[in-house]
Amino acid sequence: MSTSVSRQISSANDEEEENFLHIYKLVVGIGTEAVRDTFDRLFLPISLVATLKKEEMNIRKLGKKKRLTAKQIDILFPSSGTTSSKLYDISMMVCLIRNLVPVSRPINGFDTLPLTTETSMEADLARIKYYRNEVAHADSDKITTIDFQTKWQDLVGAIIRRGGTKYKNVCDELEQEKLSKNCITDLRQQIAKLQEETRDSIQQLRQDTDNKIETEAGKTDEMLQDTKTEIIVKLEELEGQEIKLVTNMTKIDITQQKLKERVLGLEGAKIESNKRLLEVKMEQDSLRSKLDESKILNLDVGIKIKEIKTDQQELQKQIGILHAKQYMAAESDITGREEVRGIKAEIKEDKKHIISKLERLELEQEDPVPRNIREQIKMRIDEWKIKDIKFICTRAYEDVLAKTKSNSCVAVTGGSGSGKSAIVRHISLLLFAESGFDIMIVSSPMELQNYYKPGRKTLFVLEDACGKFTANKRQIDDWIAMTDVLNQVMADDLCKILLTCRLQVYKDAKFSALKAFEKCECNITSDELCLTMEEKKKFLKTYLNLENLEVDIVSSKNDMFPLLCELYLTENEDVDIEKYFNAPYNFYKKELEALRINGKYKLCALCLCIMFNNQMTEGYFIRLTKEFRKIVKNTCEYCGLSRDTSAIRLKDELDTLDKTYISKHDRVYKVYHEKVFDFMAYYFGEMMTQCFIDHADSAFLRERFLWEKAIDSDEHLHVIENIVSLKGEFLHSYIDRMILDWSNGKVSDVFYNINMRSASFRYEFLKGLDGIGETQATKLSNMKDVFRDDFASGNTPLIISCVDGYVDLLNWLLEHKANINERRKDGSSALYMACQKNYGDVVNILLQNNAEVNLCTEEGVSPLGVACFFNSNLQIIRGLLKKNAEVNKYIFKENNMTPLFMACQNNFTSAVEILLKHGADPDICLHDGMSVLLYACQNKSTEIVSLLIQYEANPNSEMRDGDTPLFAASRMGLRDITEILLENGADVYKCLHSEESIEKSLEETESFENEKQAWFNDVKYFASDTTAAYIENKSVDYVFSVFAGSSPLHVACFMGHIEICRMLTGKLSSVNIRKEDGTTPLFYACELGHLAIVRVLLEKGANPKIQREDLSSPLTIADVNGHTNVLSLLTKY
């Protein structure tokens, strides 16, 4: 946009005043509309009233905090009529957006003018609001021409980015507009009114503040007087305590003597511990021996296979002997024949047995799942079967079962304790029994990748996907990074994925990045699938042996009803069943409170189990490390026990709780159910906050504690049930613990901490780092995660900050010399992750600090490639190319894929154009021959096809099966693309390869049946209604035989695409193209009854009497299929 101002103003003062008025019109008029466009996209007008009603409590809090005026609150919630965004001004809309929508804070906040390099939505809103306030608070009504040009450019850029290009002409017209005297007068009056309203608001705010100060001052005086009285009382108490202190000192002297005696006893215990250590070492030696035996066993398997092969050779000899005996038997009597038959039957049975044994052993060797994992899965499935005995069929189960049979991936969602796992496990057992699915229990994408075998009927079961309590950002990122593996498994017709996910995790905004898991959801707690009254009665009868129960218990909605039925202890006569079902947390709280009085040892044991995040093992009680003993002492003290309480005593208490609160499995103590764990985690976390901050597992602290200010500011986190509110008094010790964990290498637990989502918390976190020295700061900045053992092992603070777009943390780390090009185990760098996550501002910072643009992951994925694949952010792509990113560098080593291919794959036209302009080669193909042009055709992207042709892409590139761009466009009925290809030299005679040739071209891991099914699916998706209906009674083999060896015209005639047929016949010298068996395009048109296509072919010289190898002709084909109208037309030729 030009910044010149074409106005004829008589004086410099008049020009400067007109500059001011133009800025006013721009920001208050056009700027308000642009902000409103953004607001309406975030708060849809059709549901605005409902959204405001839902957020009314939060909005009125904004009023109390003076962020909204009373007048603005009245506009939002009018006493009569309805509200609309058309009534809101800029400050009001920006306030609602920043407080009700999860947005990122501009670098310098919302109340200052953003940097010119900041072009995010948040920055533009802050920019427009800033200029609006500048006009409203202006001391002068004049702006110099230089200032005017700068502000005008800044404002117009923000308006166009937020409202779209439709505002460009409006802004240009306003810039050129000459203001009349009447217009200037009106504008002055408007500005005066705006400034007066602003002054009134400020005056009201000052008045409110003065009143509040006066009130608080009165309260402070009263508090001081009360405090004075308390101090006097306290002094008197201290005098009494001084006397007691002298007495206690005497007792301490006696206690010290006893301690000395006890130390001598501990020396003896130390000797016993050394003996135990020796025993443990002996056990280790024994285990190593067993491991060696296992290796020998594996060698034995190979020997057995050799023995079986020897048996087979011996079998061949016996068969030869049999043949000789048969010859002799032919010359002997019937008895000889019977002997031969008996020997033959024995040998046949032996052969069958040997082959079966050989196949079983070979299958074990080919199994991608290690034997020990197989055994563990079998044990878990056996446990499922035991619990499944009491399974109750519900409408939710029926829905999940139906969707599992018809979908490759089903997500079963609901609250904890709602029965998600029971349904998934029952369906898994059912599919195993009825359909032969191999059940594979996985917990990570790496396990999915390692245990997946193409062509094997497998049901992958994933429980508590991406978090058991809150959305685990780290796990979500892991699944996103393995999207290609996930897609490969889901594309395999023999595989299914069945997962459970807590509803609060599934609804988290970060989870939405996992599109594969969102394709088919079954929310079993929804109104459509939740338990009916009859179903609840079945649960009560099955688990409680109760038939008549209070109606309100059965009728009230309780998502965790199945769990409560399972946990209910019928032998406990004191349980108030109504309170138990209607207020389970209060019930368990009461139980724990009772333990504080009469069961402190059990309470302390449970507390330890929670503190270790449900992963308390027997090993802790055997090793009794210094750190563990310290945790036990402090926990005992908090629970009201002596610090000298034996850890073994607490272990014994845990054992007594097995099968009630605790479930012990493989020497690991766990709370019986995750929902009960949630209750207890909240109870102990609130009761013993400091103890948990000091000693709890870092993963527990990461997701179970939320700063109270973050709860007020984050809409989603506010609704998380049973999360511990971190009070301000504990904030500094919590941050100190995080820094300690960071220094110990727990990088992921620190930087994926749920509180890091809050900009305010990150500010406090960075303040907590002020006290460390430069050497320590540099060491922390370059710390690698040493606790992860998956593909993201070696994660760094810098990489995770880029994953989440935390610019404030990023700047601190770079300032303290973080290695910008450090990579984690899978090769991902900070720049790569920022490109994948589409953080343009982060990418800019990294590039300015000389990040290496061509660092690839272990799979060969470059930052440019991932930018083109996930988001195609043109700003990021241009920035990378400006830094000489390699445009033809493959992004996947396995298949030769390039950034151009990925941009094309997702129809990112602008990205394709930029890449081509920077030298991207359009003729680089995948290893199976797939070209960018062919993929663009299959994606139906006419624009990209035109661009590729413009840059001289080969229109006749072919895949290993012979598929070409023209063949694809012809079968899919893509008229415009077909026309472009024909005009640019596409070969109309190129045919798909033969069936035998296609089968030979497949890789060992690829299924020929899957290949044929893919062609069959093409007919269902792209053919005319007539053809689609015709193949319903045809086999996959029949459809594949049609495609194999066909030309583009053959397939267009079969699919029923009349326009494509006309274009192709116009380029052919003869339409009588014959396949190997003599079939011409006319045969398929006659078989399907495509009368219009038959007419086109005949007019172009098609021979209706031509015969193929089976001696049939188009005439006989039309007659056999009952197409009399076609037959009549053929006879005329």
Buried (B, 14 or more C-beta within 10 A) or exposed (E): EEEEBEBEBEEEEBBBBBBBBBBBBBBBEBBBBBBBBBBBEBBEEEEBBEBBEEBEEBBBBBBEEBBBBEEBBEBBBEEEEEBEBEEBBBBBBBBBBBBBEEBBBBBEEBEEBBEEEBBBBBBBBBBBBBBBBBBBEBEEBBBEEEBBBBBBEBBBBBBBBBBEEEBBEBBEEBBEEEBEEEEBEEBBEBBEEBBEBBEEBEEBEEEEEEEEEEEEEEEEEEEEEEEEEEEEEEEEEEEEEEEEEEEEEEEEEEEEEEEEEEEEEEEEEEEEEEEEEEEEEEEEEEEEEEEEEEEEEEEEEEEEBEEBEEBEEEBEEBEEEBEEBBEEBEEEEEEBBEBBEEBBEEBEEBBEEBEEBBEEBEEEEEBEBEEEBBEBBEEBBEEBEEEBEEBBEBBBBEBBBEBBEEBBBBBBBBBBBBBBBBBBBBBBBBBBEEEEBBBBBBEBBBBBBBBBBBBBBBBBBBBBBBBBBBBBBBBBBBBBBBBBBBEBBBEBBBBBBBBBBBBBBBBBEBBEBBEBBEEBBBBBBBEEBBBEEEBBBBBBBBBBEBEEBEEEBBEEEBBBBBBBBBBBEEEEEEBEBEEBBBEBBEBBBEBBEEBEEEBBBBBBBBBBBBBBBBEBEBEBBEEBEEEBEEBBBBBBBBBEBEEEBEBEBBBEBBEEBEEEBBBBEEEBBBBBBBBBBBBBBBBBBEBBBEBBBBBBBBBBBBBBBBBEBBBBBBEBBEEBBBBBBBEEEBBEBBBBBBBEBBBBBBBBBBBBBBBBBBBBBBEBBBEBBEEBEEEBBBBBBBBBBEBBEBBBBBBBBBBBBBBBBBBBBBBBBBEBEBBBBBBBBBBBBBBBBBBBBBBBBBBBBBBEBEBBBBBBBEBBBBBBBBBBBBBBBBBBBEBBBEBEBBBEBBBBEEBBBBBBBBBBBBBBBEBBBBBBEBEBBBEBBBEBBBBBBBBBBBBBBBBBBBBBBEBEBBBBBBBBBBBBBBBBBBBBBBBEBBBBBBEBEBBBEBBBBBBEBBBEBBEEEBBEBBBBBEBBEBBEEBBBEEBBEBBEEEEBEEBBBBBBBBBBBBBBBBBBBBBBBBBBBEBBEEBBBBBEEBBBBBBBBBBBBBBEBBBBBBEBEBBBEBEBEEEBBBBBBBBEBEBEEBBEBBEEB
